[in-house]
């Protein structure tokens, strides 16, 4: 995990690629692990929850990441 200067985080895989929310996230979009640099679409807000878990929100669209 990379802590970005603006308070967001970026997630890097073992092979060095970053998680991206395609088109900045939102309805009908998806995530990939195929970026080699951090831009707006590769930055996420990490919101800690009272139960010890956290959520990820996209920087550019302020949308939550979900797994389906």
QUIPENOR-V291436 format. One record per backbone hydrogen bond with DSSP energy under -1.0 kcal/mol. CO is the residue of the C=O (numbers start at 1). NH is the residue of the N-H. If there is no record, write none. Layout:
BEGIN
co->CO nh->NH
co->CO nh->NH
END
This chain:
BEGIN
co->2 nh->10
co->4 nh->7
co->8 nh->4
co->9 nh->44
co->10 nh->2
co->11 nh->19
co->13 nh->16
co->17 nh->13
co->18 nh->35
co->20 nh->32
co->21 nh->24
co->22 nh->25
co->26 nh->29
co->30 nh->22
co->32 nh->20
co->35 nh->18
co->39 nh->42
co->40 nh->43
co->41 nh->21
co->43 nh->59
co->44 nh->9
co->45 nh->57
co->47 nh->55
co->49 nh->52
co->53 nh->49
co->55 nh->47
co->56 nh->65
co->57 nh->45
co->58 nh->62
co->63 nh->58
END
